[in-house]
């Protein structure tokens, strides 16, 4: 599975716009988001299907993002992962 091309990212522009609004994410290059100094989210394509790799804990998990419902699930997963990371960063011990 190859990284998403510019044409594939064009299909995700609305989603990319939503991701750009999320505090704590920085888009290093189009469609490649970091949280702090670590890669957090990027996209792949396979034929007409689009996928996002999102870091959850120390691993990347691949989620489909071809359809609208899938994109909504990705946004929820992003917010959840960022929230969990923030909670874990605040723990001492």
Backbone bond lengths (Angstrom), bond angles and torsions (degrees), N, CA, C in turn:
res aa  C-N    CA-C-N  psi(-1)  N-CA   C-N-CA  omega(-1)  CA-C   N-CA-C  phi
1 X - - - 1.447 - - 1.529 107.71 -
2 X 1.317 115.75 130.33 1.469 119.48 -175.49 1.527 111.09 -96.90
3 X 1.335 114.54 157.10 1.460 118.94 174.20 1.526 109.00 -62.02
4 X 1.306 115.77 149.98 1.463 121.61 -176.95 1.527 111.14 -63.50
5 X 1.313 115.19 133.17 1.460 121.68 176.48 1.527 109.44 -79.32
6 X 1.313 115.78 171.67 1.456 121.19 177.33 1.531 110.85 -57.84
7 X 1.319 116.96 -40.75 1.466 120.96 179.38 1.529 110.92 -63.95
8 X 1.326 117.08 -40.35 1.463 120.36 177.90 1.529 109.94 -65.96
9 X 1.328 116.87 -41.80 1.462 120.24 178.71 1.524 111.22 -65.00
10 X 1.331 117.43 -30.43 1.462 120.41 175.10 1.527 110.21 -57.58
11 X 1.315 116.45 -37.68 1.470 121.17 179.20 1.526 111.89 -68.23
12 X 1.325 116.21 -19.70 1.464 121.68 -177.49 1.524 112.72 -105.16
13 X 1.320 117.95 11.67 1.469 120.53 -171.45 1.520 113.18 -57.59
14 X 1.315 118.72 -39.50 1.469 120.34 178.28 1.529 109.89 -63.17
15 X 1.324 116.77 -44.87 1.463 121.45 177.23 1.528 110.53 -61.83
16 X 1.314 117.11 -44.30 1.466 120.26 178.72 1.526 110.60 -59.22
17 X 1.322 116.60 -39.92 1.460 120.69 177.37 1.524 112.06 -60.95
18 X 1.321 116.02 -40.99 1.471 120.19 177.70 1.528 110.86 -65.47
19 X 1.324 116.93 -41.52 1.462 120.66 178.99 1.525 111.19 -64.50
20 X 1.315 117.50 -37.17 1.471 121.56 179.77 1.521 111.81 -63.15
21 X 1.323 118.07 -23.25 1.461 122.83 -179.57 1.528 112.98 -81.76
22 X 1.318 117.62 -13.17 1.462 121.18 -173.87 1.522 109.86 -81.25
23 X 1.325 114.86 120.09 1.453 121.62 178.73 1.532 110.05 -63.01
24 X 1.307 116.14 132.61 1.458 120.57 179.59 1.510 113.43 104.87
25 X 1.339 117.48 -11.69 1.465 121.43 176.71 1.522 109.54 -105.33
26 X 1.320 115.79 142.35 1.465 121.16 174.72 1.524 107.74 -129.37
27 X 1.306 116.23 126.73 1.463 121.81 179.45 1.532 108.08 -86.55
28 X 1.333 116.27 106.03 1.472 121.55 -177.53 1.523 111.16 -75.55
29 X 1.310 116.84 -40.40 1.462 123.34 171.13 1.521 105.27 -144.02
30 X 1.307 116.64 164.57 1.472 119.29 -172.41 1.532 111.46 -53.64
31 X 1.318 114.92 120.30 1.451 121.07 176.70 1.518 114.87 81.95
32 X 1.331 117.75 5.53 1.474 122.00 178.73 1.520 107.47 -120.59
33 X 1.325 115.80 111.94 1.458 121.99 -174.95 1.517 111.10 -110.74
34 X 1.322 114.26 142.23 1.458 122.12 178.39 1.517 109.02 -118.71
35 X 1.298 114.96 152.26 1.456 123.03 168.16 1.513 104.73 -117.52
36 X 1.304 116.39 110.58 1.460 119.94 -173.35 1.521 108.51 65.61
37 X 1.320 116.32 -129.30 1.468 120.38 -178.95 1.523 112.97 -97.75
38 X 1.324 117.83 4.50 1.466 121.61 -176.67 1.520 111.86 -108.14
39 X 1.330 114.74 138.08 1.464 120.02 173.77 1.526 107.89 -59.39
40 X 1.329 115.71 136.81 1.458 120.46 -175.82 1.525 113.10 -123.21
41 X 1.341 117.40 -36.23 1.460 120.20 -173.22 1.523 109.87 -155.34
42 X 1.337 115.74 134.09 1.470 121.26 173.71 1.525 107.92 -152.28
43 X 1.319 115.82 172.99 1.462 120.48 -171.19 1.520 112.37 -122.50
44 X 1.336 114.29 152.19 1.465 123.67 177.33 1.518 108.98 -130.41
45 X 1.313 114.84 161.89 1.461 119.97 172.93 1.521 108.96 -134.98
46 X 1.313 113.93 148.66 1.463 121.89 175.90 1.521 105.82 -143.60
47 X 1.324 115.97 102.80 1.464 119.49 -172.92 1.516 108.48 64.00
48 X 1.325 116.72 -128.06 1.464 121.02 178.09 1.525 113.33 -90.40
49 X 1.307 116.24 -2.71 1.460 120.80 -177.65 1.529 110.45 -88.85
50 X 1.340 115.12 141.37 1.462 121.96 179.49 1.521 109.57 -118.10
51 X 1.327 115.64 144.79 1.455 122.02 -176.85 1.523 109.86 -137.97
52 X 1.318 115.53 153.02 1.459 121.59 174.30 1.518 107.97 -118.92
53 X 1.312 115.70 137.21 1.459 121.47 170.24 1.516 106.64 -102.48
54 X 1.331 116.08 119.42 1.459 121.96 -178.89 1.523 108.97 -119.92
55 X 1.331 115.44 135.27 1.465 119.69 178.87 1.524 108.43 -76.71
56 X 1.305 114.75 123.32 1.455 121.76 173.68 1.511 106.27 -125.41
57 X 1.317 114.46 111.79 1.460 123.67 -169.74 1.530 107.55 63.81
58 X 1.321 118.59 -116.90 1.467 120.21 -177.13 1.520 113.15 -109.13
59 X 1.322 117.29 10.54 1.464 121.05 -178.03 1.531 110.31 -126.00
60 X 1.328 115.08 154.23 1.461 119.41 171.64 1.519 108.78 -91.14
61 X 1.328 114.91 137.24 1.454 122.77 176.81 1.523 106.50 -116.45
62 X 1.325 116.60 132.84 1.467 121.45 -178.40 1.524 110.01 -94.47
63 X 1.343 115.21 128.13 1.455 121.83 178.43 1.526 109.84 -124.27
64 X 1.322 118.02 141.00 1.469 119.91 175.25 1.524 110.42 -71.24
65 X 1.336 116.80 143.95 1.471 120.83 178.75 1.527 111.59 -138.41
66 X 1.325 116.68 25.64 1.464 119.95 -179.06 1.526 110.97 -70.32
67 X 1.307 117.75 -41.49 1.462 121.73 -176.55 1.517 113.07 -101.45
68 X 1.324 115.45 166.03 1.455 121.61 -177.88 1.514 114.33 -61.38
69 X 1.319 116.90 -43.84 1.465 120.28 178.38 1.520 111.80 -63.18
70 X 1.307 115.91 -36.27 1.463 120.54 178.29 1.526 110.29 -66.54
71 X 1.304 116.87 -37.04 1.469 121.22 179.42 1.519 110.76 -68.32
72 X 1.326 116.17 -37.82 1.466 120.51 175.77 1.518 110.03 -62.38
73 X 1.332 116.77 -42.70 1.465 120.46 178.26 1.528 110.73 -62.59
74 X 1.342 116.84 -38.80 1.466 119.39 178.31 1.528 110.31 -63.13
75 X 1.321 117.56 -46.03 1.461 119.81 179.76 1.528 111.02 -59.08
76 X 1.328 117.12 -40.12 1.463 120.55 176.67 1.522 110.80 -63.96
77 X 1.322 116.85 -41.74 1.469 120.91 179.83 1.526 111.27 -64.93
78 X 1.331 116.42 -39.48 1.465 120.50 178.32 1.519 109.99 -61.98
79 X 1.316 116.52 -49.61 1.462 120.56 -178.49 1.526 111.33 -63.59
80 X 1.310 116.56 -38.81 1.459 120.93 178.28 1.531 110.98 -65.39
81 X 1.321 116.83 -44.84 1.472 120.54 -179.80 1.524 110.96 -64.02
82 X 1.327 117.38 -40.87 1.466 120.39 178.61 1.521 111.16 -66.75
83 X 1.325 116.59 -39.40 1.460 121.05 178.29 1.531 110.88 -64.37
84 X 1.324 116.52 -44.21 1.462 120.82 179.45 1.524 110.79 -63.98
85 X 1.331 116.53 -41.40 1.466 120.41 179.56 1.521 110.58 -63.85
86 X 1.328 116.13 -39.30 1.462 120.54 179.27 1.520 111.08 -65.22
87 X 1.340 116.74 -42.72 1.466 121.03 177.82 1.520 111.24 -62.19
88 X 1.336 116.59 -44.08 1.460 120.82 -179.64 1.515 111.59 -66.09
89 X 1.321 117.49 -35.51 1.463 121.11 178.85 1.525 111.01 -67.34
90 X 1.318 116.89 -28.47 1.456 120.88 -179.15 1.506 114.58 -81.68
91 X 1.308 117.31 -10.42 1.466 120.87 -179.29 1.524 110.14 -79.29
92 X 1.295 115.15 143.67 1.468 120.28 173.98 1.505 107.75 -115.84
93 X 1.281 114.45 157.01 1.421 110.30 174.95 1.413 120.32 141.62
